[in-house]
Amino acid sequence: MPHNRPVSDLRNNFADISRTVHETREPVFLTKNGYGDMVVMSLEAYEQKQFESEIYFKL
């Protein structure tokens, strides 16, 4: 299930967002005025996505 949070949580609840992305290995989608604005994910999850993307590209 996607994790959606307001972008203000990045400032006010950074530790909670950090814990969420590391424990679930899933991205957190941040919204601004109710619309998608950015995505936060752990470095490990990002590197895995990059690796998978490179493999798919080579195929």
Steps between C-alpha positions, in 0.01 A plus 500: 500500500649839403600735777369851431593790726491878474832657409495689832556163672848497349590789730280410797533119504821422316601220738167325450525524121858373512398205716210420266710493181768285664264253666266452204756555220214680326490866393301767678306731268489860619213727403473876481151652510357153442704429186805278457821698538792264571603152604736403783664158513793337675836493329491120495160496326617761250814303415291183454264684262798633305649150474169352381459780249847432355422127470170566322672746266763243404234241421 
